[in-house]
Amino acid sequence: MKKSLLSILAALSLVVSLGACSNWNRATPKGLDNTAIETEVRKNLTADSITGLHIDVSNGVVTLDGHLSASDKAKALADAQKVPGVTQVVDHITVP
């Protein structure tokens, strides 16, 4: 009787603990506000040694304005696009 009771309790605790973890990976990251998006874009650009761009963010739309080389332009656009909450990147970057 004692063994069966322990077995039942062990099985029950396992079932309860599995149920508690069922939503572990289902949370979607909350979108960032405009200031937070701009900060993240700047971090990404700085990590790629890209400076001198004007960044404007409005409702998830990031506008990049300035002068860069062709390779840096591609990196800058990718850096902005990968920030959570960015819905569109508007390219006003000129290449000399």
C-alpha positions as CSV (number, residue, x, y, z in Angstrom):
1,M,0.0,0.0,0.0
2,K,2.8,2.4,0.9
3,K,4.6,1.8,-2.4
4,S,1.5,2.3,-4.5
5,L,0.7,5.5,-2.7
6,L,4.3,6.8,-3.2
7,S,4.1,5.8,-6.9
8,I,0.8,7.6,-7.3
9,L,2.1,10.8,-5.6
10,A,5.3,10.7,-7.8
11,A,3.2,10.3,-11.0
12,L,0.9,13.1,-9.9
13,S,3.7,15.5,-9.2
14,L,5.3,14.7,-12.6
15,V,2.0,15.4,-14.4
16,V,1.5,18.7,-12.5
17,S,5.1,19.9,-13.2
18,L,4.7,19.1,-17.0
19,G,1.5,21.1,-17.1
20,A,3.2,24.1,-15.5
21,C,5.8,24.2,-18.3
22,S,3.4,23.7,-21.2
23,N,3.3,27.5,-22.0
24,W,7.0,28.0,-21.5
25,N,7.9,29.0,-25.1
26,R,4.5,30.4,-26.2
27,A,5.1,34.0,-25.0
28,T,5.6,36.4,-27.8
29,P,8.0,39.2,-27.2
30,K,6.2,42.5,-26.7
31,G,6.9,45.1,-29.4
32,L,9.2,47.9,-28.4
33,D,8.2,51.6,-28.2
34,N,9.7,54.1,-30.6
35,T,12.5,55.2,-28.2
36,A,13.5,51.6,-27.4
37,I,13.5,50.7,-31.1
38,E,15.8,53.6,-31.9
39,T,18.1,52.6,-29.0
40,E,18.3,49.0,-30.3
41,V,19.0,50.2,-33.9
42,R,21.8,52.4,-32.6
43,K,23.3,49.5,-30.7
44,N,23.2,47.3,-33.8
45,L,24.8,50.1,-35.9
46,T,27.5,50.8,-33.3
47,A,28.3,47.0,-33.2
48,D,29.0,47.2,-36.9
49,S,31.0,50.5,-36.5
50,I,28.4,52.5,-38.4
51,T,27.9,56.1,-37.2
52,G,26.6,59.4,-38.6
53,L,23.1,58.3,-39.6
54,H,19.9,60.1,-38.6
55,I,17.4,57.6,-37.3
56,D,13.7,58.4,-37.0
57,V,11.1,55.9,-35.6
58,S,7.4,56.2,-35.8
59,N,5.0,53.4,-35.1
60,G,7.6,50.7,-35.9
61,V,8.7,52.4,-39.1
62,V,12.4,53.2,-39.0
63,T,13.8,55.9,-41.4
64,L,17.5,55.9,-41.9
65,D,19.1,59.1,-43.5
66,G,22.7,59.9,-44.2
67,H,25.7,58.9,-46.3
68,L,27.4,55.5,-46.2
69,S,29.4,53.1,-48.4
70,A,27.4,50.5,-50.3
71,S,28.5,47.7,-47.9
72,D,27.7,49.8,-44.8
73,K,24.3,50.7,-46.3
74,A,23.3,47.0,-46.6
75,K,24.5,46.4,-43.0
76,A,22.6,49.4,-41.7
77,L,19.4,48.3,-43.3
78,A,19.8,44.8,-42.0
79,D,20.6,46.1,-38.5
80,A,17.4,48.1,-38.4
81,Q,15.2,45.4,-39.8
82,K,16.3,42.8,-37.2
83,V,15.0,44.9,-34.2
84,P,11.8,43.5,-32.7
85,G,8.9,45.8,-33.4
86,V,10.3,47.2,-36.6
87,T,7.6,46.8,-39.3
88,Q,9.4,48.7,-42.1
89,V,12.7,50.3,-42.9
90,V,12.7,53.4,-45.1
91,D,16.0,53.9,-46.9
92,H,17.1,57.5,-47.4
93,I,20.8,56.6,-47.3
94,T,22.9,57.9,-50.2
95,V,26.0,56.2,-51.4
96,P,28.8,58.5,-52.7
